[in-house]
């Protein structure tokens, strides 16, 4: 599978917390910043419906700030 960059977009209506998603074919990646942590999960839509894989909580201490 060739590598492709993910185009992240903010999900509307998630203030004061934030949620972002990126789509690649039938796969949607979700990450959230919530008061209780930073959960991440992947959703795949296919002929048998929607499947979700919880990736757990991620650590923001090593994240880089993106300035546009």
C-alpha positions in Angstrom: 0.0 0.0 0.0 1.5 3.4 -1.0 2.0 6.0 1.7 -0.3 9.0 1.5 -0.4 12.0 3.9 -3.6 12.4 5.9 -5.6 15.6 5.5 -6.9 16.3 9.0 -10.0 18.4 9.4 -11.7 19.7 12.5 -15.1 18.2 13.4 -17.7 20.9 13.9 -19.4 21.4 17.2 -16.8 19.8 19.5 -15.9 22.9 21.6 -14.5 23.3 24.2 -12.8 20.0 23.4 -11.5 19.3 20.0 -11.9 16.4 17.5 -10.2 15.9 14.2 -10.6 13.3 11.5 -8.9 12.3 8.3 -10.3 10.0 5.6 -8.4 7.7 3.3 -10.6 5.5 1.0 -13.0 3.7 3.3 -11.0 4.3 6.4 -11.6 7.3 8.8 -9.0 8.1 11.5 -10.3 10.0 14.6 -8.3 11.8 17.3 -9.8 13.8 20.1 -8.7 16.1 22.9 -11.0 15.7 25.8 -10.8 16.7 29.4 -10.2 13.1 30.4 -7.5 12.3 27.9 -6.6 12.0 24.2 -8.5 9.0 22.7 -7.9 7.8 19.1 -9.7 5.3 17.0 -10.1 4.1 13.4 -13.4 3.4 11.6 -13.7 1.3 8.4 -16.8 1.2 6.3 -17.4 -1.9 4.2 -20.0 -4.2 2.8 -20.6 -5.6 6.3 -21.2 -2.1 7.8 -19.1 0.0 10.1 -16.2 -1.4 12.2 -14.3 0.5 14.9 -10.9 -0.1 16.3 -10.1 1.8 19.5 -6.4 2.7 19.5 -6.4 3.9 23.1 -5.1 7.1 24.5 -2.1 8.9 23.0 0.6 11.1 24.7 0.7 14.7 23.7 3.9 15.5 25.6 6.0 14.9 22.5 3.7 16.5 19.9 4.8 19.3 17.7 2.7 22.5 17.3 1.8 23.1 13.6 1.6 26.7 12.6 -0.1 27.6 9.4 
